[in-house]
Amino acid sequence: MKIDRDFHMMKGDDEFSYAENSRIQRRAILATRPMVEKAVREMCIDLHPQSMVIVDLGCSFGGNTLLFVSEVITTICENRNSALEESTMEVQFFLNDLPGNDFNQIFQSLEQFEQLTKQHCACRGLQPPPYYVAALAGSFYTRLFPSNTVHFFHSSMSVMWLSQVPENLDGSMNEGNVHIGATTRPMVAKLYQNQFEKDFMQFLRMRCREIVHGGRMVLTVVGRKSKDVFDAGRTTTIFELLSQGLRTLVAEGRVEKEKLDSFNIPIYCPSVDELKQLVWQNNLLDISDVQLFEMDGNPMDDLEPIEGTAATQATGQSMSATLRAAIESLIASHFGDSILDELFTVFARNFTSYIESEVEKSTITVITLYLQAKH
């Protein structure tokens, strides 16, 4: 599995696409909006840039991508100080993701977005700054921009994805699991931890070369409350149930056991302490704020209410579609696409059973870091 080549959110706008199954990710963007607004305001006041370069790393596509752009434009409109009013600041947005991302979808929706932005600002008596939107394909674990050119880096629900399956995680070391599960050996969990530390340090090194002095970053990841690497709340449960679904297909002869044993999803949910420690080791960034919040893991909570058994079944199907939108490309590259429908049908059934028997409603832990480049 080559992440740069194989990994992308599911394209288009059909029932299994990321565009139609990213409500949880949208919730995270809305929850962290105050921190993004604060970062943009403080940066404008401190740096007085004539031209501001803003980058969304792991932007994906769909409404969530342009939601972030809209937040920034509105914040700049509302918080222009006298210095900025005299000379209109221009804003350059770069939207970054891996080459397989559906960048076309973003640009096809840009004209409508621009019209809505003008209307939104006009209704409030505001004038949006001149802004420009460009795409940049490439891994955020590599250099993406010239030195000292970016004012603000943003990333939401992306940096927990690793650059690769953990180094030295071979063969059947994680037998029967696709991630860190109940039967995962401690040495395998340590390999995941080591890979995240290596990747996140590399990510920070690259960004510190590209960011201007006094520039800001707001990074949001799926994380965990517990110091126990085996306990990432509902995220752990989701991958356990996916492993269970694949084991069912192995038992039915639909998937080879060796194929399951050699498949590991390249994602790691860090704790607040782990993130802080890595930022401190970098020594080029100040931590302005850290927030941990528990997010409802129900992907349907903003849809029309359904009650009873139908509700739990609909939730199971919705979570299955949400997971499929995120990882179908990885599953298909390793197992082939013939098992996709069956696997995610089994997962939906397993998830429905899980929430029916759930004693205490589990949540998804999200951590947001607000960082400032040292002068």
Solvent accessible surface area in square Angstrom, and as a share of the most:
residue,aa,sasa,rsa
1,M,86,0.38
2,K,112,0.47
3,I,12,0.06
4,D,58,0.30
5,R,159,0.58
6,D,23,0.12
7,F,14,0.06
8,H,43,0.19
9,M,26,0.12
10,M,39,0.17
11,K,94,0.40
12,G,33,0.31
13,D,108,0.56
14,D,88,0.46
15,E,125,0.56
16,F,66,0.28
17,S,0,0.00
18,Y,14,0.06
19,A,31,0.24
20,E,84,0.38
21,N,9,0.05
22,S,12,0.08
23,R,58,0.21
24,I,9,0.05
25,Q,28,0.12
26,R,91,0.33
27,R,43,0.16
28,A,0,0.00
29,I,13,0.06
30,L,73,0.36
31,A,48,0.37
32,T,6,0.04
33,R,87,0.32
34,P,86,0.54
35,M,10,0.04
36,V,1,0.01
37,E,47,0.21
38,K,80,0.34
39,A,0,0.00
40,V,0,0.00
41,R,87,0.32
42,E,55,0.25
43,M,0,0.00
44,C,3,0.02
45,I,100,0.51
46,D,75,0.39
47,L,45,0.22
48,H,91,0.41
49,P,11,0.07
50,Q,116,0.51
51,S,59,0.38
52,M,0,0.00
53,V,27,0.15
54,I,0,0.00
55,V,0,0.00
56,D,8,0.04
57,L,0,0.00
58,G,14,0.13
59,C,9,0.05
60,S,8,0.05
61,F,1,0.01
62,G,8,0.07
63,G,52,0.50
64,N,12,0.06
65,T,2,0.01
66,L,14,0.07
67,L,22,0.11
68,F,2,0.01
69,V,0,0.00
70,S,33,0.21
71,E,8,0.04
72,V,0,0.00
73,I,1,0.00
74,T,21,0.12
75,T,3,0.02
76,I,3,0.02
77,C,10,0.06
78,E,79,0.36
79,N,47,0.24
80,R,58,0.21
81,N,41,0.21
82,S,79,0.51
83,A,49,0.38
84,L,5,0.03
85,E,112,0.50
86,E,152,0.68
87,S,44,0.29
88,T,70,0.41
89,M,4,0.02
90,E,75,0.34
91,V,1,0.00
92,Q,44,0.19
93,F,1,0.00
94,F,51,0.21
95,L,1,0.00
96,N,0,0.00
97,D,26,0.14
98,L,24,0.12
99,P,84,0.53
100,G,18,0.17
101,N,12,0.06
102,D,22,0.11
103,F,30,0.12
104,N,108,0.56
105,Q,45,0.20
106,I,1,0.01
107,F,81,0.34
108,Q,146,0.65
109,S,35,0.23
110,L,24,0.12
111,E,119,0.53
112,Q,116,0.52
113,F,20,0.08
114,E,67,0.30
115,Q,96,0.43
116,L,98,0.49
117,T,11,0.06
118,K,134,0.57
119,Q,106,0.47
120,H,79,0.35
121,C,1,0.00
122,A,70,0.54
123,C,116,0.70
124,R,118,0.43
125,G,71,0.68
126,L,47,0.23
127,Q,129,0.58
128,P,20,0.12
129,P,2,0.01
130,P,54,0.34
131,Y,39,0.15
132,Y,113,0.43
133,V,25,0.14
134,A,33,0.25
135,A,40,0.31
136,L,51,0.25
137,A,55,0.43
138,G,17,0.16
139,S,14,0.09
140,F,24,0.10
141,Y,21,0.08
142,T,67,0.39
143,R,91,0.33
144,L,29,0.15
145,F,16,0.07
146,P,92,0.58
147,S,62,0.40
148,N,86,0.44
149,T,48,0.28
150,V,0,0.00
151,H,25,0.11
152,F,0,0.00
153,F,0,0.00
154,H,3,0.01
155,S,0,0.00
156,S,17,0.11
157,M,21,0.09
158,S,11,0.07
159,V,1,0.00
160,M,8,0.03
161,W,32,0.11
162,L,3,0.01
163,S,35,0.23
164,Q,71,0.32
165,V,35,0.20
166,P,3,0.02
167,E,80,0.36
168,N,111,0.57
169,L,15,0.08
170,D,94,0.49
171,G,48,0.46
172,S,59,0.38
173,M,37,0.17
174,N,2,0.01
175,E,94,0.42
176,G,10,0.10
177,N,3,0.01
178,V,0,0.00
179,H,13,0.06
180,I,9,0.04
181,G,6,0.06
182,A,87,0.68
183,T,109,0.64
184,T,8,0.05
185,R,122,0.44
186,P,102,0.64
187,M,102,0.45
188,V,0,0.00
189,A,3,0.02
190,K,103,0.44
191,L,30,0.15
192,Y,0,0.00
193,Q,39,0.17
194,N,63,0.32
195,Q,5,0.02
196,F,1,0.01
197,E,61,0.27
198,K,111,0.47
199,D,7,0.04
200,F,2,0.01
201,M,34,0.15
202,Q,54,0.24
203,F,0,0.00
204,L,0,0.00
205,R,100,0.37
206,M,13,0.06
207,R,0,0.00
208,C,21,0.12
209,R,124,0.45
210,E,0,0.00
211,I,5,0.03
212,V,25,0.14
213,H,118,0.53
214,G,0,0.00
215,G,0,0.00
216,R,6,0.02
217,M,0,0.00
218,V,0,0.00
219,L,3,0.02
220,T,0,0.00
221,V,4,0.02
222,V,12,0.07
223,G,0,0.00
224,R,5,0.02
225,K,136,0.58
226,S,33,0.21
227,K,167,0.71
228,D,72,0.37
229,V,29,0.17
230,F,61,0.26
231,D,69,0.36
232,A,8,0.06
233,G,30,0.29
234,R,4,0.02
235,T,14,0.08
236,T,26,0.15
237,T,26,0.15
238,I,17,0.08
239,F,12,0.05
240,E,42,0.19
241,L,17,0.08
242,L,0,0.00
243,S,2,0.01
244,Q,77,0.34
245,G,0,0.00
246,L,0,0.00
247,R,98,0.36
248,T,44,0.26
249,L,0,0.00
250,V,35,0.20
251,A,89,0.69
252,E,106,0.48
253,G,66,0.63
254,R,101,0.37
255,V,12,0.07
256,E,117,0.52
257,K,92,0.39
258,E,123,0.55
259,K,82,0.35
260,L,3,0.02
261,D,8,0.04
262,S,54,0.35
263,F,1,0.00
264,N,5,0.03
265,I,0,0.00
266,P,1,0.01
267,I,9,0.05
268,Y,2,0.01
269,C,7,0.04
270,P,0,0.00
271,S,9,0.06
272,V,30,0.17
273,D,80,0.41
274,E,25,0.11
275,L,1,0.00
276,K,59,0.25
277,Q,90,0.40
278,L,7,0.04
279,V,0,0.00
280,W,146,0.51
281,Q,102,0.45
282,N,15,0.08
283,N,99,0.51
284,L,99,0.49
285,L,6,0.03
286,D,68,0.35
287,I,46,0.23
288,S,53,0.34
289,D,44,0.23
290,V,35,0.20
291,Q,85,0.38
292,L,68,0.34
293,F,45,0.19
294,E,69,0.31
295,M,8,0.04
296,D,42,0.22
297,G,0,0.00
298,N,32,0.16
299,P,1,0.00
300,M,28,0.12
301,D,68,0.35
302,D,87,0.45
303,L,75,0.37
304,E,149,0.67
305,P,131,0.82
306,I,80,0.41
307,E,154,0.69
308,G,55,0.53
309,T,86,0.50
310,A,55,0.43
311,A,23,0.18
312,T,34,0.20
313,Q,91,0.41
314,A,20,0.16
315,T,14,0.08
316,G,0,0.00
317,Q,116,0.51
318,S,16,0.10
319,M,3,0.01
320,S,7,0.05
321,A,12,0.09
322,T,12,0.07
323,L,16,0.08
324,R,20,0.07
325,A,0,0.00
326,A,13,0.10
327,I,1,0.01
328,E,23,0.10
329,S,10,0.06
330,L,0,0.00
331,I,0,0.00
332,A,31,0.24
333,S,57,0.37
334,H,35,0.16
335,F,27,0.11
336,G,31,0.30
337,D,101,0.52
338,S,86,0.55
339,I,4,0.02
340,L,8,0.04
341,D,92,0.48
342,E,55,0.24
343,L,0,0.00
344,F,7,0.03
345,T,79,0.46
346,V,10,0.06
347,F,0,0.00
348,A,12,0.09
349,R,137,0.50
350,N,23,0.12
351,F,0,0.00
352,T,17,0.10
353,S,61,0.39
354,Y,53,0.20
355,I,31,0.16
356,E,103,0.46
357,S,83,0.54
358,E,41,0.18
359,V,156,0.90
360,E,142,0.64
361,K,126,0.53
362,S,24,0.15
363,T,43,0.25
364,I,11,0.06
365,T,5,0.03
366,V,0,0.00
367,I,0,0.00
368,T,1,0.00
369,L,3,0.02
370,Y,0,0.00
371,L,0,0.00
372,Q,38,0.17
373,A,6,0.05
374,K,79,0.33
375,H,160,0.71
